[in-house]
Amino acid sequence: MAQTLIELKVREILEDKIQYIKSDKGAIYLVGPIKLPVNLYGETVIFKWYCWLNCEEVTEDITRIIEKLSAKNLAEFQQSSVLVYGDFEFGEEALIRFHSICHTGDIFGSKRCDCGFQLKQSMKMIVDHGTGALFYLANHEGRGIGLFSKAMAYLLQENGFDTVEANLHLGFVDDSRNYSDAISVLKALRSKPVTLITNNPKKLEALQEAGMHVSGRTALWGDVSEYNEKYLQTKINRSGHLKEEGTCCND
């Protein structure tokens, strides 16, 4: 009897916090919001955190969802998530960032790229603005080639290849990232226009092609050093990233 009451309590807690979004592959399950206090430049900021997971089975039965997930070793698979700040659903103006996971930059603070800087800085921009969301895209490592392949690409870069050349010589395209799941989650959380924090026109195009109203774009350059200057130049010269006058590296 006591176990049954506990199970009912678990179901009651979770059933209002999990929603599913239909997709071509079945469903995207979105769990949240969850209160997440974050240390941002020495200040504790309260975000609302969501996480999502792709699944072929479509069901609203919480018990079935729990049973299915516990039968899989999900720790072997990365899942994406989103940090939301302020009145993201109804606020008139909102900043968003589609941030691709970077194990070396985000976690270790590597100076070979600008990813760690962009992660923290975009969070600060969203908080300073008052409302917004940072989508952390877990299957985007190395522009979609994965961490092991990225390590091999780094070795090629240490021997004169630029980022694009390294990816191509390993048999990949320059950028294989897909934003469709993140856009589906965005639409589930907000219908009003958004301003995108990015230097990458492909992210802007993905939002516009999906029918999302984009009211503007905000550039995000910084943390330039001897270690990443060539990398940043390659973003502009080879990958088409949009340079803001006076904000990036020297020509």
C-alpha positions in Angstrom: 0.0 0.0 0.0 2.8 2.4 1.0 4.6 1.6 -2.3 1.5 2.3 -4.3 1.1 5.7 -2.6 4.8 6.5 -3.4 4.3 5.5 -7.0 1.2 7.7 -7.3 3.2 10.6 -5.8 6.0 10.1 -8.3 3.4 10.1 -11.1 1.7 13.2 -9.8 5.0 15.1 -9.6 6.1 14.2 -13.1 2.9 14.2 -15.2 2.7 18.0 -15.3 6.4 18.4 -16.0 6.7 16.1 -19.1 5.3 17.0 -22.4 5.8 15.4 -25.8 6.2 17.1 -29.1 5.4 15.0 -32.2 8.3 14.7 -34.6 9.1 12.8 -37.8 11.0 10.2 -35.7 8.2 9.7 -33.1 8.3 12.2 -30.3 10.5 14.6 -28.5 9.9 14.3 -24.7 10.5 17.6 -22.8 10.9 17.6 -19.1 10.8 20.7 -17.0 11.0 23.4 -15.9 13.4 22.7 -13.1 14.8 25.4 -10.8 18.5 25.7 -11.6 20.7 28.2 -9.6 23.8 28.9 -11.8 27.1 30.6 -10.9 27.5 33.2 -13.6 30.6 35.3 -13.1 30.4 35.0 -9.3 26.7 35.8 -9.1 24.0 33.2 -8.5 21.3 33.4 -11.2 18.2 31.4 -11.2 17.3 29.7 -14.5 14.6 27.3 -15.5 16.1 24.2 -16.9 14.5 21.7 -19.4 15.9 18.6 -21.0 14.7 16.7 -24.0 15.0 13.3 -25.5 14.1 11.7 -28.9 12.0 8.5 -28.8 10.3 6.5 -31.4 7.4 5.6 -29.1 4.7 8.3 -28.6 2.8 8.0 -25.2 1.5 10.3 -22.5 1.6 7.5 -20.0 4.1 8.6 -17.4 4.5 5.1 -16.0 5.3 3.8 -19.5 7.8 6.6 -20.0 9.6 5.8 -16.7 9.6 2.0 -17.5 11.0 2.6 -21.0 13.7 5.0 -19.9 14.9 2.9 -17.0 15.3 0.0 -19.4 17.9 1.9 -21.4 21.4 3.0 -20.5 20.8 6.7 -21.4 24.1 7.7 -19.8 25.7 6.4 -22.9 23.8 8.8 -25.0 24.0 12.6 -24.8 20.8 14.6 -24.4 20.3 18.2 -25.2 18.7 20.8 -22.9 17.7 24.4 -22.6 18.2 27.1 -19.9 15.4 29.6 -19.8 15.5 32.9 -18.0 12.7 35.4 -17.2 9.2 35.3 -18.8 10.3 33.5 -21.9 6.8 32.3 -22.9 5.1 35.7 -22.9 7.8 38.3 -22.8 7.8 40.6 -25.8 11.6 40.5 -26.5 13.7 37.5 -25.9 17.3 36.5 -26.7 18.1 33.0 -27.7 21.4 31.1 -28.3 21.8 27.7 -30.0 25.0 26.6 -28.4 26.8 23.5 -29.7 28.5 21.4 -27.1 32.2 21.8 -26.9 33.8 19.4 -24.5 37.2 21.1 -24.6 36.0 24.7 -24.5 32.9 24.5 -22.3 34.3 22.1 -19.7 38.1 22.5 -19.8 38.2 26.2 -20.8 40.3 25.5 -23.9 41.6 28.6 -25.7 41.8 26.8 -29.1 38.2 28.0 -29.7 35.9 30.7 -28.4 33.1 28.3 -27.3 33.6 28.5 -23.6 33.5 32.3 -23.8 30.4 32.3 -26.0 28.6 30.0 -23.6 29.1 32.1 -20.5 28.8 35.4 -22.4 25.5 34.5 -24.0 24.1 33.5 -20.7 25.1 36.8 -19.3 23.6 38.6 -22.3 20.3 36.8 -21.7 20.2 37.6 -18.0 21.1 41.3 -18.6 18.4 41.5 -21.3 15.8 40.1 -18.9 14.5 37.1 -20.8 15.8 34.5 -23.1 16.9 30.9 -23.5 20.2 29.0 -24.2 19.8 25.8 -26.0 22.7 23.4 -25.3 22.9 21.0 -28.2 24.6 17.8 -27.2 25.0 16.0 -30.5 26.9 18.9 -32.1 30.4 18.3 -30.9 33.0 19.4 -33.5 30.2 20.7 -35.8 28.7 17.3 -35.7 31.7 15.0 -36.1 31.9 13.8 -32.5 34.5 14.1 -29.8 36.9 11.4 -31.0 36.9 12.7 -34.6 37.4 16.2 -33.2 40.5 15.0 -31.4 41.9 13.7 -34.7 41.0 17.0 -36.4 42.9 18.9 -33.7 46.0 16.8 -34.6 45.6 17.8 -38.2 45.2 21.5 -37.2 48.4 21.3 -35.2 50.1 20.3 -38.5 48.9 23.2 -40.6 45.3 22.2 -41.6 42.5 24.7 -40.8 39.2 23.6 -39.2 37.4 23.1 -42.5 40.3 21.2 -44.2 40.7 18.9 -41.1 37.0 17.9 -41.2 37.0 17.3 -44.9 40.1 15.2 -44.9 38.6 13.0 -42.2 35.6 12.3 -44.5 33.1 14.8 -43.0 31.5 17.9 -44.3 32.5 21.3 -42.8 29.3 21.5 -40.7 26.7 18.7 -40.3 24.7 20.2 -37.4 20.9 20.0 -37.5 18.7 22.4 -35.5 15.3 20.9 -36.1 14.8 19.4 -32.6 15.9 22.6 -30.9 13.5 24.6 -33.1 10.6 22.2 -32.2 11.4 22.7 -28.5 11.6 26.4 -29.0 8.2 26.5 -30.6 6.8 24.5 -27.7 8.1 27.1 -25.2 7.5 30.3 -27.2 5.5 31.6 -30.2 6.6 35.2 -30.0 9.6 36.6 -32.0 13.2 36.0 -30.9 16.6 37.6 -31.4 19.3 35.1 -32.1 22.8 35.4 -30.6 25.0 34.1 -33.3 27.7 34.8 -35.9 26.6 31.9 -38.0 24.0 32.7 -40.8 23.1 29.0 -41.0 21.5 29.1 -37.6 19.5 32.2 -38.7 18.4 30.5 -41.9 17.3 27.3 -40.0 15.0 29.4 -37.8 13.6 31.4 -40.7 13.0 28.3 -42.8 11.2 26.6 -39.9 8.7 29.6 -39.9 10.0 31.1 -36.6 9.7 34.8 -36.4 13.2 36.2 -35.9 13.3 39.9 -35.0 17.1 40.3 -35.2 20.6 38.9 -34.7 23.2 39.8 -32.1 26.9 39.1 -32.8 29.1 37.3 -30.2 32.8 37.7 -30.8 35.5 37.9 -28.2 38.2 36.2 -26.2 40.6 36.4 -29.2 44.1 35.0 -28.5 47.1 33.6 -30.3 45.7 30.2 -29.8 42.4 30.7 -31.6 43.0 33.6 -34.1 43.4 31.3 -37.1 40.3 29.3 -36.0 38.2 32.5 -35.9 39.5 33.7 -39.2 38.6 30.3 -40.7 35.0 30.7 -39.4 34.8 33.9 -41.3 36.7 33.1 -44.5 35.8 29.5 -45.0 32.5 28.9 -43.0 30.7 32.2 -43.8 30.4 33.5 -40.3 29.4 37.2 -40.1 32.1 39.5 -38.9 31.2 42.6 -37.0 33.5 45.5 -37.7 36.1 45.8 -35.0 34.9 42.9 -33.0 36.9 39.9 -34.2 40.5 39.2 -35.0 42.9 41.1 -37.2 42.9 40.6 -40.9 
